[in-house]
Amino acid sequence: MSFSWIAFTLLAAFSQSWRNAFQSKLSGTMSVAGVTLARFLWAGPIALLYLFALYQWQPVAIPTFSGEFVFYIIAAALMQILATGLMVLLFKLENYAIGAGLAKCEAPVSAVLGVLFFGTVLSVTGWIGVLIGTLGVLLMSSSSGWRSLSPKIFFLGMSCSTAFALTSLWVREASLSIGLPFPHSAACTVFSHLAPDNHHYQLLITARTSHFSSNVQEAQASNHDKPR
């Protein structure tokens, strides 16, 4: 039995912790939209470089993208943007640790949604592992207990974890439908997933900036026309 997934999981957890720490730092000086865009801005080029390196190391067939694959990618991209925005909102709250702990309940939410809607089958050992991991995350999230948990933080945290869970499940389905061997299927799916993320969010930032500039110009024109 191959245990390479353990190494990939540990690397992903380490990288995600650093990413969340940097995002938390940025959230103190930037808007939610700006911090969310920072998450996707460099991810696409890095994913493309990784995919290119894989094809240089071990060439495989060029994938064909079915309608099913496109649906999963677009759905996952939208959920990723929503989940990241909710996470940044949690960064700005006083009880960030508790909210982040709820957001990291992605594992049990993914397990439940996977079993109910995606045909996933988990053994008893798998459910025990999910439960232990979830309890560990929740216990480390707050040293002062959960008495200060507010409905707003609970709603944001669980919404964030649900959006992240749907993102993971749809990315998995996309990877399985592409018909490439591992790790090429994963690399191609990640790059395809990040491309619309980056594109959609840059369009959103551009639209919001244009709207803000128009409001500023209208305000300046209104002040200029007022009699002195």
Summary of the structure (lengths in Angstrom):
residues: 228
radius of gyration: 20.6
end to end distance: 81.4
largest distance: 81.4
contacts: 634
relative contact order: 0.14
helix: 79%
strand: 0%
